Amino acid sequence: MEKVVKNGKVAVLVSHGYGAGWYSWHGKKELLYHPEIVKLVEEDRREEITEELCKKLLNTDDYICVLGADGLSIHWIPQGTNFRINEYDGAESLQTLDDLSEYA
């Protein structure tokens, strides 16, 4: 799986806007990290993130929900960090194991 890594940190795509999530609505792990999607977000070209583009990137004809693309942001987390994407009403958040240990 392709990922963007800079200074030992991995780019993870998360959609914080309410209504539709990114990963939580399509479930395609590759799209959490895909370099082409990361580049489009970095360049503020989210409108170019379409279902057709994602199908091409994943070489699939399966439906891929991209409604959360307009709210995408990049979280840079250290390589090897375990995390999960939480979703509430379409708004996603990234939670690491370190985040959970704050409550232990």
C-alpha positions in Angstrom: 0.0 0.0 0.0 1.4 3.4 -1.0 1.8 6.1 1.7 3.3 9.5 1.9 6.0 9.7 4.5 7.8 12.8 5.6 10.3 13.1 8.4 9.2 9.7 9.8 5.5 10.6 9.8 2.7 9.2 7.6 -0.1 11.2 6.0 -3.5 10.0 7.0 -6.6 11.5 5.4 -9.5 12.4 7.7 -12.8 14.2 7.0 -13.9 16.3 10.0 -17.1 17.8 8.4 -20.5 16.6 9.4 -22.7 14.8 6.8 -20.4 12.2 5.2 -17.2 10.7 6.3 -14.3 9.8 4.2 -12.9 6.4 5.3 -15.9 5.6 7.5 -18.2 5.8 4.4 -16.1 3.9 1.8 -14.0 1.6 4.1 -11.1 1.5 1.6 -7.9 1.4 3.6 -5.8 2.4 0.6 -7.7 5.7 0.4 -6.7 6.6 3.9 -3.1 7.2 2.7 -3.1 7.3 -1.1 -0.4 9.7 -2.4 -2.5 11.2 -5.2 -5.3 12.0 -2.8 -2.8 13.5 -0.3 -1.4 15.6 -3.0 -4.8 17.0 -4.0 -5.6 17.9 -0.4 -2.2 19.6 0.0 -2.8 21.6 -3.1 -6.4 22.5 -2.0 -7.8 20.7 -5.1 -10.4 18.5 -3.2 -13.0 19.1 -6.0 -10.8 16.8 -8.2 -11.3 13.9 -5.7 -14.1 12.0 -7.5 -15.5 8.5 -7.5 -14.0 7.9 -10.9 -10.5 8.9 -9.7 -10.8 6.7 -6.7 -12.0 3.7 -8.8 -9.0 4.3 -11.1 -6.5 4.5 -8.3 -7.9 1.2 -6.8 -8.5 -0.5 -10.1 -12.1 -1.3 -9.2 -15.6 -0.9 -10.5 -17.0 -1.0 -7.0 -19.0 2.0 -5.7 -16.8 4.4 -3.6 -18.5 7.1 -1.6 -16.5 10.3 -1.9 -19.0 12.7 -0.3 -16.5 13.4 2.6 -13.7 14.5 0.2 -14.5 18.2 0.6 -13.8 18.1 4.3 -10.5 16.2 4.1 -7.5 17.2 6.1 -4.1 15.5 6.6 -3.0 14.2 10.0 0.7 13.4 10.2 1.4 10.6 12.6 4.6 8.8 13.4 5.2 5.7 11.3 4.0 2.5 13.0 1.5 4.3 15.2 -1.7 2.3 15.7 -4.9 4.4 15.2 -8.5 4.2 14.4 -11.0 6.5 12.7 -14.0 7.4 14.8 -17.1 8.8 13.2 -20.1 10.6 14.5 -22.8 11.9 12.2 -20.3 11.9 9.3 -17.6 13.8 11.2 -14.4 11.7 11.6 -11.6 11.9 14.1 -8.3 10.1 14.4 -7.6 8.4 17.7 -4.3 6.7 18.6 -3.5 4.2 21.3 -1.6 7.1 23.1 -4.9 9.1 23.1 -6.5 6.2 24.9 -3.7 5.9 27.4 -4.5 9.4 28.7 -7.7 7.9 30.3 -6.0 4.9 31.9 
